[in-house]
């Protein structure tokens, strides 16, 4: 029988190693934010400069959103123009949006760990690792390729909006040319499906291509579902919430020769993360209100306002946590009570604490709030291996 302690140790180490994916946070450079409070309570305008006439912050914006310092962006562009391999790799790294990579990797590791723990007949000692490890590796590559395809094609079609909202992104800043961005997108959008088609069951290929298609039409005209807040939310929730978690679990069961069966834990994580991903789909637009308005991108944040959306998102996540706690109390035979109840209670408390710190008129505070939502998203995968 598989050793749970060994699997959990591996998963914990993986979480720690994923911190290496965080984007560089400048320690010496300063940037400033000039906040303009308009008569409209939900409208925020910000500009970035190095002038001492505004309040200077020595702490950079959230790492999940990148480096907004104009000088750092300018240096990155200059380095890219030299054509060095290091600068090219750096731009590709930023192009893949590291915070989304962390989510994909943790979902894969957690889903694998959960599937192996849920298989009593699986043994670490007798497993055919020479077959399983290479298949797990190429499966991870396929997922990362899909991730790169979706976030990459979004940067190509959103380049003008990103120049205002996310000037640190490589296409928006000029660090990466549109031509090279298209090469990266076409390569990842081709290699990923080829891997899944050749090495995994037909059902997984269909699921993968469903996510591939939804991720593409999210950004590409004429459909461009991101323009509709409901369709945008459903797209992200489906891809990152359901397809990813179900697909990984199914793939592992297939790899070890087991028939897939819906278990209470798989059902729970698919439901929980679909709701969580829906919240991420809404809150990701909070820092981008001005740019979205400028380019007629309709989001819940532009329609309702930052403050109300943040309150609504926090409420939805809190209800999600309370639902998890209720499930843990009512189904003690199916879940481990301490992590299911105590763990989600702790995360709910963190959510409330972070929300109380939010200043809806501060760009820095809004981005910090959004980053903390991703942190909670990551932590849920740790709980998933324990429940």
Secondary structure by P-SEA (a helix, b strand, c coil): cccaaaaaaaaaaaaaaaccccccccccbbbbbbcccccccccccccccccccccccccccccccccccaaaaaaaaaaaaaccaaaaaaaaaaaaaaaaaaaaaaaaaaaaaaaaaacccccccccccccaaaaaaaaaaaaaaaaaaaaaaaaaaaaaaaaccccccccccccccaaaaaaaaaaaacaaaaaaaccccaaaaaaaaaaaaaaaacccccccccccaaaaaaaaaaacccaaaaaaaaaaaaaabbbbbbcaaaaaaaaaaaaaaaaaaaacccccaaaaaaaccccccccccaaaaaaaaaaaaaaaaaaaaaaaaacccccccccaaaaaaaaaaaaaaaaaacccccaaaaaaaaaaaaaaaaaaaaaaacc
